[in-house]
Amino acid sequence: MSSYKIDIPPTALSTLKSRLENAVFPDELEDSEWAYGAPLADIKRLVARWRDGFDWRHEEQKLNAELPQFTRDIEVDGFGTLNIHYVHKKSERGLGIPLLFVHGWPGSFLESRKIVPLLTAGSGDARLPVFDVVALSLPGFGFSEGPKKTGFSFTQYAEVSHKLMLALGYTEYVTQGGDWGASITKEIARRYGGEHSKAWHINLILAGPPETQDPSSYTAIEKDGLARLQEYKRSGNGYYRIQATKPQTLGYSLADSPVGLLAWIYEKLVNWTDAYLWTDDEVLTWVSIYWFSRAGPAASLRIYYEVERAGQGIGRTSDSHIPTTPLGFSHFPKELGRIPKAWYHLVGNVVFEVEHDSGGHFAAHEKPELLVGDLQKMFGKSGPAFGVVLGRNGYDG
Amino acid sequence: MSNSFKIAVSSTALSALKSRIESATFPDELDDAGWAYGVPLADMKRLVARWRDGFDWRQEEQKLNNELPQFTRDIEVDGFGSLNVHYVYKKSDRGTGIPLLFVHGWPGSFLESRKIIPLLTKGSGDSQCPVFDVVAISLPGFGFSEAPKKKGFSLSQYVEVSHKLMIALGYTEYVTQGGDLGSRVTAGIARRYGGMHSKAWHTNVLFSMPPENDDPSSYTASEKEGLARWQEFQRSGSGYFQLHSTKPQTLGYSLADSPVGLLAWIYEKLVSWSDNYPWTDDEVLTWVSIYWFSRAGPAASIRFYYEVAHSGQALGTKSSPPTIPMGCSLFPKELIRIPKSWYPGVGDVVFEAEHDKGGHFAAHEQPELLVGDLRKMFGKGGPVYGVVTGRDGYN
């Protein structure tokens, strides 16, 4: 294990600046706004800021100051050793519940930024549990090494995540995940549930449909959730289809054009959130992590291909083994979609569920207090998952 | 009024491209990925190196200008104003050529007419062989044609501009050939202007929905295989289609800013959609350069998919087939092949030829075969001989 500080080499910074200075923009149809994709005015403004004004060193310093980071080598069966980057912050008091936070795409360890202080500090209220937080960069993302061989799918992402927790001395732990993190933490619950993964919480719940359905029994919210999912499949999953089939072809663009990468990610940051007020620097920090990532932006796309090839993708019908580990859900209205309660048995053993009236896909970033509040309820005294981790219940002794 | 046109990419554009290529950043690649994840890194590096040093655009440009007489003219499109349209126009070397409009698709261009034009206009030296006057349009947003500025420029508009071009050239009656999106455009021309203007149409890709009383058990082995190829295409080869149809602008930023990205995006199709065609690097680079140097930029061309998807004309939408005679040439590596029982949904097939080699880019891969089919279809003894009044392809 090594302490880690993000320290992008000056050559990388000047190369980026040079690429931005030579950026070539497409035109745009009149009045197209967001219909055809990210609007030209937004991208031009963001590129101008990225080129002059955005201070990566300053953002880097803030990140290093806020998030204690490390790297360590983790052996993954069939893939050798991967050097994994992660954030690790222990609770400020008491015995923090070990919580592994798993991001997705186009997310990163950065999504843990706002929830780490809330989870570890416990808001000063002694009735609330505190957590030890581990936020890893999945292999191929952030500052983790990417796998070199084909076939690195949920099994492997789960394995590396689990081994990280064990390496940190957490034989028992809980997890939180959204986007791919939801699927990966489900895989963790399936493989390591009971003995190691003691409970899991997700904010993206997708599975099914079951063999028999009774759509007339669905509530208005459930119908709306399914409709949103249908719409996503109709008009919002082009990125998924290309990433799941030809990630390398797309990868040449994203590796060579920071403007292209910015547009690719920014479109999701806006479309998938609930009127979240992104600042330009917030967006640029997020995208810079992809641009400066250890494995490069093309590597992060491959998870889609590997998952689809393993038959575990978004279109899969049912899982062979539903984990029995206690599961908590937080529903945010602008998530990509949601499934009816009647399908929950395809996901897991739901012991906790909260409905919110604001927030979207990037819950930890958009609504950190709400998400953390949910975790505090789920794992706190009188919560359904209180004390699941032996000897580390989030309180003093 | 038409203006003679010669491709003359500016030297600033050439040096800007060279400079971008020189600073290209490549991704890594998984071990033994082959073509499964997309274009292999070795191919890309080799092509980019050639594009940077060695590939001579000026020479290619000159060859194109020598081979293909090109023009531009303004064409008014209802609701979209005037668009300056680029096209190739070559009359037959002898006799009265049958006016033939050739319509490309994506990632094609007017360049796809390059090999068939000499064959169509010269004939084969055999007086039994008909000759053609060929018009190969650059669809708006492609090649050196202007692109529409407003939303909603869909099949109807591509149909309109193509038809108006033929009329402007003095061809009140004409025939068409099209593949890929060009097949949809020519089908639209046949539907709207068929009978009075478009007299017959030929395509190398057929698509329609199954008829109501469809009987899958009656399909031949070839037909089953063709449908299986289509399903596989939809499963693993249509990501670009879904993306173009939903977020073309988002993708457009990459294609406009990265020649490497554009090269990969197009090259992948050139290889995976053709039938072991031995692309030379310069052939690929010429093809992609047309996109890079296109008048409207590479992002404009992909909007076609979005517009079609949003105008109620998406593939699979039921519409009545054109009634004018049609011909089809079937090449084994085309992306889709439908069973014969579905043909009535496409049109009135009076000519059909099946080949044992060739893929999606038929005019480029198998020009003699395609032209041979057109000669049979339109020549003396063929099913639509003399379909264009006074211009039967002979003296």
Chai-1 contact restraints between the chains, C-beta under 6 A:
chainA,res_idxA,chainB,res_idxB,connection_type,confidence,min_distance_angstrom,max_distance_angstrom,comment,restraint_id
A,A23,B,D257,contact,1.0,0.0,6.0,A-B,restraint_1
A,V24,B,A256,contact,1.0,0.0,6.0,A-B,restraint_2
A,V24,B,D257,contact,1.0,0.0,6.0,A-B,restraint_3
A,P26,B,G252,contact,1.0,0.0,6.0,A-B,restraint_4
A,P26,B,A256,contact,1.0,0.0,6.0,A-B,restraint_5
A,P26,B,G297,contact,1.0,0.0,6.0,A-B,restraint_6
A,P26,B,A299,contact,1.0,0.0,6.0,A-B,restraint_7
A,L29,B,K151,contact,1.0,0.0,6.0,A-B,restraint_8
A,E30,B,K149,contact,1.0,0.0,6.0,A-B,restraint_9
A,E30,B,K150,contact,1.0,0.0,6.0,A-B,restraint_10
A,S32,B,K151,contact,1.0,0.0,6.0,A-B,restraint_11
A,Y36,B,P248,contact,1.0,0.0,6.0,A-B,restraint_12
A,Y36,B,Q249,contact,1.0,0.0,6.0,A-B,restraint_13
A,G37,B,K247,contact,1.0,0.0,6.0,A-B,restraint_14
A,G37,B,Q249,contact,1.0,0.0,6.0,A-B,restraint_15
A,G37,B,T250,contact,1.0,0.0,6.0,A-B,restraint_16
A,A38,B,T250,contact,1.0,0.0,6.0,A-B,restraint_17
A,K148,B,D31,contact,1.0,0.0,6.0,A-B,restraint_18
A,K149,B,D31,contact,1.0,0.0,6.0,A-B,restraint_19
A,T150,B,L30,contact,1.0,0.0,6.0,A-B,restraint_20
A,S235,B,T246,contact,1.0,0.0,6.0,A-B,restraint_21
A,G238,B,Q242,contact,1.0,0.0,6.0,A-B,restraint_22
A,G238,B,L243,contact,1.0,0.0,6.0,A-B,restraint_23
A,G238,B,T246,contact,1.0,0.0,6.0,A-B,restraint_24
A,G238,B,K247,contact,1.0,0.0,6.0,A-B,restraint_25
A,R241,B,G239,contact,1.0,0.0,6.0,A-B,restraint_26
A,R241,B,Q242,contact,1.0,0.0,6.0,A-B,restraint_27
A,I242,B,G239,contact,1.0,0.0,6.0,A-B,restraint_28
A,I242,B,L243,contact,1.0,0.0,6.0,A-B,restraint_29
A,T245,B,S236,contact,1.0,0.0,6.0,A-B,restraint_30
A,T245,B,G239,contact,1.0,0.0,6.0,A-B,restraint_31
A,K246,B,G38,contact,1.0,0.0,6.0,A-B,restraint_32
A,K246,B,G239,contact,1.0,0.0,6.0,A-B,restraint_33
A,P247,B,Y37,contact,1.0,0.0,6.0,A-B,restraint_34
A,Q248,B,Y37,contact,1.0,0.0,6.0,A-B,restraint_35
A,Q248,B,G38,contact,1.0,0.0,6.0,A-B,restraint_36
A,T249,B,G38,contact,1.0,0.0,6.0,A-B,restraint_37
A,T249,B,V39,contact,1.0,0.0,6.0,A-B,restraint_38
A,T249,B,A264,contact,1.0,0.0,6.0,A-B,restraint_39
A,T249,B,E268,contact,1.0,0.0,6.0,A-B,restraint_40
A,G251,B,P27,contact,1.0,0.0,6.0,A-B,restraint_41
A,Y252,B,V260,contact,1.0,0.0,6.0,A-B,restraint_42
A,Y252,B,G261,contact,1.0,0.0,6.0,A-B,restraint_43
A,Y252,B,A264,contact,1.0,0.0,6.0,A-B,restraint_44
A,S253,B,S254,contact,1.0,0.0,6.0,A-B,restraint_45
A,S253,B,S258,contact,1.0,0.0,6.0,A-B,restraint_46
A,S253,B,G261,contact,1.0,0.0,6.0,A-B,restraint_47
A,A255,B,T25,contact,1.0,0.0,6.0,A-B,restraint_48
A,A255,B,P27,contact,1.0,0.0,6.0,A-B,restraint_49
A,D256,B,A24,contact,1.0,0.0,6.0,A-B,restraint_50
A,D256,B,T25,contact,1.0,0.0,6.0,A-B,restraint_51
A,D256,B,S258,contact,1.0,0.0,6.0,A-B,restraint_52
A,D256,B,V260,contact,1.0,0.0,6.0,A-B,restraint_53
A,D256,B,G261,contact,1.0,0.0,6.0,A-B,restraint_54
A,S257,B,S254,contact,1.0,0.0,6.0,A-B,restraint_55
A,S257,B,D257,contact,1.0,0.0,6.0,A-B,restraint_56
A,S257,B,S258,contact,1.0,0.0,6.0,A-B,restraint_57
A,S257,B,G261,contact,1.0,0.0,6.0,A-B,restraint_58
A,V259,B,Y253,contact,1.0,0.0,6.0,A-B,restraint_59
A,V259,B,D257,contact,1.0,0.0,6.0,A-B,restraint_60
A,G260,B,Y253,contact,1.0,0.0,6.0,A-B,restraint_61
A,G260,B,S254,contact,1.0,0.0,6.0,A-B,restraint_62
A,G260,B,D257,contact,1.0,0.0,6.0,A-B,restraint_63
A,G260,B,S258,contact,1.0,0.0,6.0,A-B,restraint_64
A,A263,B,T250,contact,1.0,0.0,6.0,A-B,restraint_65
A,A263,B,Y253,contact,1.0,0.0,6.0,A-B,restraint_66
A,E267,B,T250,contact,1.0,0.0,6.0,A-B,restraint_67
A,G296,B,P27,contact,1.0,0.0,6.0,A-B,restraint_68
A,A298,B,P27,contact,1.0,0.0,6.0,A-B,restraint_69
